[in-house]
Amino acid sequence: MHLGKVIGTLTPCVVYTGLEGVPLLLIQPLNPQQAPAGSPFVAADTTRMCGRGELIYYESSREAALALEPWFVPVDHAIIGIVDNVKLTDYPVERSDD
């Protein structure tokens, strides 16, 4: 799962079958320190409760397509939930030098 922030909404002029009533939101991906980490993208809001400025967590790719009913609708990103709090520990993050 990934961390992001809702920065806007999108209103489609044509809605794909299976995405009726699913809000599409603009998301700014964030790193663990909540700083921007990449370009904004559109995500389907599976919670149907997110608003502008909300801190969220999301999934990408196949997992995003599985998050909606019916399964495998054509989405690249899906909001899974709203984040109440982020607490970072002082433990170092292990890195893989692959």
VEXZATOR-278372 format. One record per residue: x, y, z of N, C-alpha, C, O in turn. Coordinates in pm, whole numbers, padded with zeros to 5 digits, always signed. Each point is the difference from the previous one (the first is absolute). Layout:
BEGIN
XYZXYZXYZXYZ ...
//
This chain:
BEGIN
+00084-00118+00000-00084+00118+00000+00088+00123+00000+00113-00002+00049 -00167+00109-00104+00074+00123-00018-00076+00116+00065-00122-00004+00014 +00196+00106+00024-00057+00118+00065-00020+00111-00102+00083+00020-00088 -00195+00052+00100-00027+00110-00091-00093+00102+00061-00053-00019+00110 +00032+00129-00183-00089+00106+00045-00092+00039-00115+00045+00014-00114 -00174+00002+00144-00098+00041-00101+00020+00148-00029-00006+00084+00091 +00030-00051-00219+00022+00140-00037-00107+00054-00094+00002+00118-00034 -00095-00203-00007-00106+00047-00089-00093-00112-00042+00015-00115+00042 -00111+00151-00125-00097-00097-00051+00002+00001-00152+00048+00094-00063 -00102-00201+00006-00009-00012-00145-00143-00037-00034-00059-00088+00064 +00003+00153-00164-00135-00031-00045+00008-00054-00142+00025+00076-00094 -00047-00207+00076+00008-00057-00135-00124+00033-00082-00109+00016+00056 +00124-00006-00188-00117+00022-00085-00059-00133-00045-00116-00004-00043 +00193-00104+00051-00049-00135-00031+00044-00090+00114+00117+00003+00039 -00208-00083+00015+00031-00087+00113-00001-00145-00046-00097-00046-00059 +00205-00025+00086+00013-00141-00037-00096-00084+00084-00023+00032+00117 -00033-00136-00174-00089-00091+00073+00074-00060+00118+00108-00056-00016 -00166+00068+00134+00063-00049+00123+00057+00112+00084+00032-00020+00117 -00017+00139-00177+00051+00115+00075-00108+00105+00027+00031+00111+00042 -00155-00147-00065-00109+00093+00028-00004+00032+00149+00000-00091+00083 -00002+00218-00048-00009+00042+00139+00131-00005+00077+00002+00029+00119 +00107-00064-00184+00132-00004+00066+00070+00132-00025+00030+00033-00115 -00001+00045+00221+00069+00127-00019+00142-00023-00052+00068-00094+00040 -00024+00182-00129+00137-00001-00050+00070+00123+00056-00046+00113-00020 +00156-00134+00089+00070+00108+00070+00144+00012-00047+00062-00098-00040 -00009+00222+00044+00140+00024-00030+00081-00021+00128-00032+00056+00104 +00138-00136-00115+00080-00037+00116+00144+00045-00019+00059-00022-00106 -00001+00083+00209+00143+00030+00003+00066-00109+00084-00026-00008+00120 +00111-00077-00181+00069-00102+00080+00096+00065+00098+00062+00102-00030 -00050-00162+00148+00086+00053+00106+00099-00106+00047-00026-00120-00009 +00140+00167+00061+00095-00092+00064-00040-00013+00147-00095+00065+00044 +00164-00149+00035-00040-00017+00140+00002+00129+00084-00069+00010+00100 +00149+00087-00142+00004+00129+00071-00107+00096-00051-00004+00117+00040 -00084-00166-00128-00113+00073-00057+00042+00114-00092-00071+00099-00014 +00188-00113-00050+00046+00094-00102-00039-00058-00137-00005-00122-00016 -00022+00208-00084-00036-00050-00133+00106-00096-00055+00120+00023+00014 -00168-00131-00077+00090-00103-00051-00048-00048-00137-00044-00114-00014 +00051+00200-00085-00043-00038-00133-00111+00090-00051-00041+00096+00066 -00005-00128-00184-00104+00080-00067-00139-00043+00045-00022-00117+00030 -00073+00211-00025-00138-00034+00036-00062-00094-00104+00042-00004-00115 -00143-00071+00158-00070-00095-00086-00146-00008+00044-00037+00054+00104 -00044-00123-00184-00142-00019+00031-00019-00136+00066+00059-00099-00044 -00141+00095+00149-00031-00126+00069-00151-00009+00024-00067+00100+00024 +00016-00222-00031-00140-00026+00032-00014-00008+00152+00080-00067+00066 -00179+00133-00010-00021+00004+00145-00093-00113+00042-00122+00014-00006 +00179-00127+00050-00082-00114+00042-00075+00028+00128-00102-00064+00027 +00149+00159+00054-00068+00033+00125-00122+00089-00025-00094+00001+00079 +00097+00073-00188-00103+00098-00036-00019+00106+00109-00108+00056+00015 +00216-00030+00061-00009+00094+00113+00113+00101+00003+00000+00087+00088 +00095-00093-00179+00117+00089+00005-00032+00137-00055-00084+00016-00089 +00151+00083+00145-00016+00138-00045+00135+00066-00017+00103-00056+00038 -00105+00174-00096+00123+00076-00025+00077+00020+00131-00058+00037+00102 +00190-00061-00106+00086+00017+00116+00011-00124+00087+00079-00002+00095 -00155-00101-00126-00001-00124+00078+00129-00080-00023+00047-00012-00114 +00010-00041+00222+00116-00090-00008-00055-00141-00019-00083-00045+00078 +00130-00025-00183-00058-00129-00036+00110-00103-00024+00118+00034-00011 -00159-00162+00003+00091-00102-00049-00067-00067-00119-00122-00017-00004 +00207-00023-00093-00053-00050-00126+00080-00120-00049+00111-00027+00047 -00169-00042-00142+00066-00113-00068+00009+00032-00148-00075+00082-00052 +00167-00150-00015+00020+00019-00143-00012-00133-00073+00004-00106+00061 -00019+00114-00191+00002-00114-00091-00113-00099+00027-00115+00040+00018 +00149-00168-00016-00102-00106+00014-00078+00013+00131-00121-00021+00003 +00190+00056+00105-00067+00014+00129-00105+00110-00004-00104-00011+00066 +00129+00116-00142-00099+00108-00015-00124-00050-00071-00112+00033+00039 +00130-00113-00143-00114-00054-00075-00082-00096+00084-00120-00015-00023 +00183-00052+00120-00071-00093+00087-00076+00069+00113-00086-00062+00063 +00115+00189-00038-00059+00070+00114-00145+00043-00025-00071+00034+00094 +00029-00034-00218-00135+00046-00034-00091-00116-00037+00046-00106-00042 -00175+00128+00059-00102-00097-00046-00063+00057-00125-00049+00113+00006 +00044-00180-00115+00055-00133-00024+00152+00005-00013+00058+00105-00024 +00004-00221+00039+00145-00009-00010+00047+00032-00141-00073-00013-00098 +00197+00056+00091+00072+00025-00125-00062+00108-00087-00002-00012-00123 -00049+00118+00185-00036+00117-00077+00131+00068-00041+00101-00019+00068 -00099+00097-00176+00125+00055-00050+00049+00122+00079-00019+00114-00042 +00082-00140+00155+00061+00108+00079+00146-00035+00028+00035-00117+00015 +00049+00220-00007+00141-00020+00033+00026+00020+00148+00093-00058+00055 -00175+00142+00010+00017+00031+00142-00136+00002+00069-00099+00044-00058 +00095-00093+00182-00125+00002+00078+00031+00040+00144+00094-00052+00061 -00172+00144-00008+00013+00041+00140-00061-00110+00085-00114-00041-00022 +00189-00006+00120-00043-00109+00086-00054+00052+00133-00093-00058+00055 +00151+00167-00003-00048+00052+00128+00053+00138+00030+00086+00054-00071 -00138+00004+00178+00040+00131+00048+00094-00019+00118-00025-00083+00088 +00135+00160-00086+00100-00010+00107-00033+00100+00109-00017+00119-00027 +00009-00167+00151-00026+00088+00114+00129+00062+00054+00001+00116+00041 +00107-00196-00040+00123+00046+00063+00119-00075-00059-00011-00117-00037 +00124+00185+00026+00125-00062-00043+00102+00023+00110+00025+00113+00040 +00033-00222+00009+00102+00011+00104+00123-00076-00048-00005-00121-00021 +00115+00193+00004+00124-00061-00043+00085-00032+00122+00005+00078+00096 +00062-00192-00101+00090-00037+00110+00141+00046-00033+00028+00044-00111 +00060-00057+00209+00140+00039-00020+00084-00113-00056+00121+00014-00015 -00185-00126-00016+00073-00114-00053+00042+00028-00143-00078+00054-00079 +00202-00091+00043+00046+00025-00138-00077-00091-00097-00038-00112+00033 +00017+00165-00151-00068-00077-00104+00105-00086-00070+00103+00049-00044 -00132-00180+00034+00093-00089-00069-00013+00023-00149-00110+00012-00053 +00226-00007-00014+00001+00020-00143+00061-00119-00070+00093-00063+00051 -00146+00034-00166+00054-00108-00082+00083+00062-00111-00049+00088-00072 +00171-00130+00058+00089+00054-00105-00004-00088-00123+00105-00042-00049 -00225+00013-00001-00016-00086-00120+00036+00076-00124-00007-00056-00110 
//
